[in-house]
C-alpha cells in the first residue's frame, strides 16, 4: 500500500477485526491510494483536512454541532490507527531521529482531545471529557519522552494531587505559561504567514522554495510546545468539571434533583497520570479502536417482548379508563332510570347559551364596533 505523508512511502498492516465500521471505512479510504490512484486518500491529505477542521472548531464563533464533532473524531481516530499501523514513531527513537514529514502526526492525540473537549451535549460531555483526559496525557507523555515542550508545563500535568501548589505558586506558573504561550503564538503566526506567502495555503504541510525544512520543523515544534501548554490548562479545567458532571448525572441529568444535596462519592475520581506510561498508552489505543456508537444491550426478541408488554399495558389502561367513564356517566344520569334526564339537561344548557348570546347582542348592537362608520 502506498501511503504518502509529505512524500514518504510506507507499508501498513491490516486493522484488527474489532475496529468500528466507521473507523474501518475511514482507514480503507486512506489505504485506497493504489487502487484509486487518488491523492485525496493519502495520509498527509487526510491530516490536512482534519487539522484544518479542528482549527475551525476551536476558532468558530458558533459552537459546532454534535454531528460535526463525532465525524471529526472518527476521522482523527482513523488517522491515529493508520499512524500506529505504519509505526511512524518508536519508543526508542529521539526527536532528531523523527523526520520532519512525520513530526506533525504527534499532534493527533492532542487534536482528538480538543475535539472531544468541544462537546456541548450534557449527556455526552462527561464521557467525552474522560476520553479527552487520556488523549491529553498520552500526547503529553510523547512530548515528555521526546523533550519537546517546556518542563514546567509537563511538571504541572504530571504533578500528583498531594503535591498541588499553593495559590501564589499557581499564579506564578500561570503567568509564566501565558508569557511562553504568547511568544509561541507570535512565532506560529509568523511562520504560518510565511508559509501562506510561499504556498498560498498556511496549512499546506511540507517545505519548498522560500520555506525550507528547518522552518517547517520549527513550526511543528512550536505547535507541539503550544499544545502542551494548552493541555496543562485543559487538564486542570477538565479535572474540576468532571466531578460536577458526575454529581449532575447522579441526580438524573441537567435540571433535575436538588442543587444542595451532595451525593457521597461512590468511586475514585477519574485520574490518569503519565507516570504509568504503559497504562496511558493502553487506554489511548483502546479509545482509538473503540466503537463510535452505542452497542445493543438486548436481543431483538427481548426488545419485542418489552414492546408487546407495553402494548398490553396501554390497552389495559384504555379499557379501564373507558369503564370508569361509563360508570361516571351512569352515576350522573341515574343509570338510565329517569328517561330523558340527559336530553333535558342538554336542552337546558342550549337554552341558557342562547339567552346569553341574545343578551350580548342587545348590549353590543350591530356595527357598534365600527369606529370609521358615518354615524351622523
C-alpha positions in Angstrom: 0.0 0.0 0.0 1.3 3.4 -1.0 0.7 5.8 1.9 2.3 9.2 1.4 2.9 11.6 4.4 4.6 14.5 2.7 6.3 12.3 0.1 7.1 9.5 2.4 6.4 5.8 1.4 5.5 3.2 4.0 3.5 0.0 4.2 0.9 -0.7 6.8 -0.6 -3.7 8.5 -4.2 -4.8 8.4 -6.6 -3.4 11.0 -7.9 -5.7 13.7 -11.4 -7.2 13.4 -12.7 -5.4 16.5 -12.5 -1.9 14.9 -15.7 0.0 14.5 -17.2 0.2 11.0 -17.0 3.9 10.7 -13.3 4.0 11.6 -12.6 1.0 9.3 -14.2 2.8 6.4 -12.0 5.8 7.0 -8.9 3.6 7.2 -10.0 1.9 4.0 -10.2 5.3 2.3 -6.7 6.1 3.4 -5.4 2.7 2.1 -7.1 3.1 -1.3 -4.3 5.1 -2.8 -3.1 2.3 -5.0 -6.5 1.1 -6.3 -7.9 4.6 -6.9 -4.7 6.4 -7.6 -6.0 9.5 -6.0 -4.0 11.9 -3.8 -7.0 12.7 -1.6 -6.8 9.3 0.1 -3.2 9.8 1.3 -2.5 10.1 5.0 -1.0 13.6 4.7 -4.1 14.9 2.9 -6.3 13.3 5.5 -4.4 15.0 8.3 -4.5 18.3 6.3 -8.3 18.2 6.3 -8.6 17.0 9.9 -6.2 19.7 11.2 -8.0 22.5 9.3 -11.4 21.3 10.6 -10.1 21.1 14.2 -8.7 24.6 13.9 -12.0 25.9 12.7 -13.9 24.2 15.6 -11.6 25.9 18.1 -11.9 29.3 16.5 -15.5 29.3 15.3 -17.9 31.9 16.7 -20.8 29.4 16.6 -20.4 26.2 18.6 -20.1 23.2 16.4 -22.8 20.6 16.1 -22.5 17.3 17.8 -22.6 15.6 14.4 -19.6 17.6 13.2 -17.7 16.7 16.4 -18.4 13.0 16.0 -17.5 12.9 12.3 -14.2 14.7 13.0 -13.5 12.4 16.0 -13.9 9.3 13.7 -11.6 10.8 11.1 -8.9 11.6 13.7 -9.2 8.1 15.2 -8.7 6.6 11.7 -5.6 8.7 11.2 -4.3 7.6 14.7 -4.9 4.0 13.8 -3.1 4.4 10.5 -0.1 6.1 12.2 0.1 3.2 14.6 0.0 0.7 11.8 2.8 2.5 9.9 4.9 2.6 13.0 6.0 6.2 12.3 7.1 6.6 15.9 9.2 4.2 18.0 9.6 4.4 21.9 13.4 4.1 21.4 14.0 6.9 19.0 14.8 10.5 19.9 13.4 13.7 18.5 16.3 14.1 16.0 15.5 10.6 14.6 12.0 11.6 13.6 11.7 13.1 10.1 10.0 16.4 9.6 7.4 14.9 7.4 6.2 12.6 10.3 6.6 15.0 13.1 3.2 16.7 12.7 1.4 13.4 13.4 2.4 13.8 17.0 -0.5 16.3 17.2 -3.1 13.7 16.5 -3.9 12.8 20.2 -4.0 16.5 21.1 -6.4 17.2 18.3 -8.6 14.3 19.4 -8.7 15.7 23.0 -9.5 19.2 21.8 -12.4 18.0 19.6 -13.8 15.8 22.3 -13.5 18.7 24.8 -15.7 20.8 22.5 -18.7 18.5 23.1 -21.7 20.6 24.4 -24.2 17.8 24.9 -24.5 17.4 28.6 -25.4 13.8 28.3 -22.2 13.1 26.3 -19.8 15.6 27.8 -18.8 13.5 30.9 -17.7 10.5 28.8 -16.1 12.9 26.2 -14.0 14.7 28.9 -12.9 11.3 30.4 -11.6 10.3 26.9 -10.1 13.7 26.3 -8.1 13.4 29.6 -6.5 10.2 28.3 -5.7 11.7 24.9 -4.2 14.9 26.5 -2.0 12.8 28.8 -0.9 10.4 26.0 0.1 13.4 24.0 2.0 14.9 27.0 3.7 11.5 27.5 5.0 11.5 23.9 6.2 15.1 24.3 7.9 14.4 27.6 9.7 11.4 26.1 11.0 13.4 23.2 11.8 16.5 25.3 9.7 18.8 23.1 7.8 21.1 25.5 8.8 23.2 28.4 9.5 21.2 31.6 7.3 23.4 33.8 4.2 22.6 31.6 5.0 18.9 31.8 5.5 19.1 35.5 2.1 20.7 36.0 0.5 17.9 34.0 2.4 15.2 35.8 2.0 16.6 39.3 0.1 14.3 41.8 -2.8 15.8 43.7 -1.0 15.7 47.0 1.8 18.0 45.6 -0.6 20.7 44.5 1.0 24.1 44.8 -0.4 27.0 46.8 -2.3 29.8 45.2 0.8 32.1 44.9 2.8 29.4 43.1 -0.1 28.5 40.9 -0.5 32.2 39.9 3.2 32.5 39.1 3.0 29.3 36.9 0.1 30.6 35.0 1.8 34.0 34.4 4.9 32.2 33.1 2.9 29.9 31.0 1.0 32.8 29.5 4.2 34.6 28.5 5.6 31.4 26.9 2.3 30.8 25.1 2.3 34.4 23.8 5.8 34.0 22.4 4.9 30.7 20.8 1.7 32.2 19.3 3.7 35.0 17.7 6.2 32.6 16.3 3.5 30.3 14.9 1.6 33.2 13.4 4.7 34.5 11.7 5.6 31.0 10.3 2.1 30.4 9.1 2.1 33.8 7.4 5.4 33.0 5.8 4.0 29.7 4.5 0.9 31.3 3.2 3.1 33.8 1.4 5.2 31.0 -0.2 2.5 28.3 -0.9 -0.8 30.3 -0.8 -2.1 28.0 2.0 -0.8 28.2 5.5 -2.0 24.6 6.3 -0.1 23.0 3.4 2.4 20.8 5.2 5.9 20.4 3.7 8.8 22.7 2.6 9.8 24.3 -0.6 11.2 27.4 -2.1 11.2 30.2 0.5 10.2 27.9 3.3 12.9 25.3 4.0 12.8 22.2 6.1 14.2 23.9 9.2 11.4 26.4 9.2 8.9 23.6 8.8 10.4 21.8 11.7 10.4 24.9 13.9 6.7 25.5 13.1 5.8 21.9 14.2 7.9 22.1 17.3 6.3 25.4 18.2 2.8 23.9 17.7 3.8 21.0 19.9 5.0 23.3 22.7 1.9 25.4 22.4 -0.3 22.3 22.5 1.4 21.1 25.7 0.8 24.4 27.4 -2.8 24.4 26.3 -3.1 20.8 27.5 -2.0 21.8 31.0 -4.8 24.3 31.2 -7.4 22.0 29.7 -6.5 19.1 32.0 -6.8 21.3 35.1 -10.2 22.6 33.9 -11.5 19.1 33.0 -10.5 17.7 36.4 -12.5 20.4 38.0 -15.5 19.9 35.7 -15.7 16.1 35.8 -16.8 15.9 39.5 -19.6 18.5 38.8 -20.8 16.5 35.8 -20.8 13.3 37.9 -22.9 15.0 40.5 -25.3 16.2 37.9 -25.6 12.8 36.3 -26.1 11.2 39.7 -29.1 13.5 40.2 -30.6 12.3 36.9 -29.3 14.8 34.5 -29.4 18.5 33.8 -32.1 20.4 35.7 -33.1 17.5 37.9 -32.6 16.9 41.6 -31.7 19.2 44.4 -28.8 21.5 43.9 -27.8 21.4 47.6 -27.7 17.7 48.1 -24.1 16.3 47.7 -24.1 12.6 47.0 -21.4 10.6 48.7 -18.5 9.6 46.3 -19.2 6.1 45.0 -15.9 5.7 43.3 -12.5 7.3 43.0 -12.2 10.3 40.6 -11.1 9.6 37.1 -7.4 10.4 37.1 -4.8 9.2 34.7 -1.2 10.1 35.4 1.6 9.9 32.9 4.0 8.3 35.3 2.4 5.0 34.2 3.0 5.5 30.5 2.2 1.9 29.6 -1.3 2.2 31.1 -1.8 5.6 29.5 -0.9 4.3 26.0 -3.1 1.2 26.6 -6.1 3.4 27.3 -5.2 5.6 24.3 -5.1 2.6 21.9 -8.4 1.2 23.4 -10.1 4.5 22.8 -8.8 4.8 19.2 -10.1 1.3 18.4 -13.3 1.6 20.3 -16.8 1.5 18.7 -18.0 5.1 17.9 -21.7 4.2 18.6 -23.6 2.5 21.4 -23.7 -1.2 21.1 -27.1 -3.1 21.6 -27.8 -4.2 25.1 -30.5 -6.7 24.3 -31.6 -9.0 21.6 -34.4 -8.4 19.1 -36.6 -11.0 20.8 -36.1 -9.2 24.2 -37.0 -5.9 22.6 -40.1 -7.3 21.0 -41.2 -8.9 24.3 -40.8 -5.5 26.1 -42.8 -3.7 23.3 -45.6 -6.3 23.5 -45.8 -6.0 27.3 -46.0 -2.2 26.9 -48.8 -2.5 24.3 -50.8 -4.8 26.6 -50.4 -2.4 29.5 -51.6 0.5 27.3 -54.6 -1.5 26.2 -55.5 -2.4 29.8 -55.2 1.3 30.8 -57.5 2.3 27.9 -60.1 -0.3 28.8 -60.0 0.8 32.5 -60.4 4.4 31.5 -63.4 3.7 29.3 -65.0 1.6 32.0 -64.6 4.4 34.6 -66.0 6.9 32.1 -69.1 4.8 31.5 -69.6 4.3 35.3 -69.4 8.1 35.8 -72.0 8.7 33.1 -74.3 6.1 34.6 -74.0 7.6 38.1 -74.7 11.1 36.8 -77.8 10.1 34.9 -79.2 7.6 37.5 -78.3 4.5 35.4 -81.0 5.4 32.9 -83.8 5.2 35.4 -85.0 8.7 34.7 -85.8 8.7 31.0 -85.0 11.9 29.2 -82.9 13.4 32.1 -79.7 13.6 29.9 -81.6 15.1 27.0 -83.3 17.6 29.2 -80.0 18.7 30.7 -78.6 19.3 27.2 -81.6 21.2 26.1 -81.4 23.4 29.2 -77.8 24.1 28.6 -78.6 25.1 25.0 -81.4 27.5 26.1 -79.1 29.3 28.6 -76.4 29.6 26.0 -78.8 31.1 23.5 -80.1 33.6 26.2 -76.5 34.7 27.0 -75.9 35.2 23.3 -79.1 37.3 22.9 -78.1 39.4 25.9 -74.7 40.1 24.5 -76.2 41.2 21.1 -78.5 43.5 22.9 -75.6 45.1 24.7 -73.5 45.3 21.6 -75.7 46.4 18.6 -74.6 45.5 15.1 -71.9 48.0 13.8 -71.2 49.5 17.3 -67.5 48.4 16.9 -67.0 50.1 13.5 -65.5 53.4 14.5 -64.9 54.6 10.9 -68.6 54.4 10.0 -70.5 57.7 9.3 -73.0 57.5 12.1 -74.1 61.2 11.7 
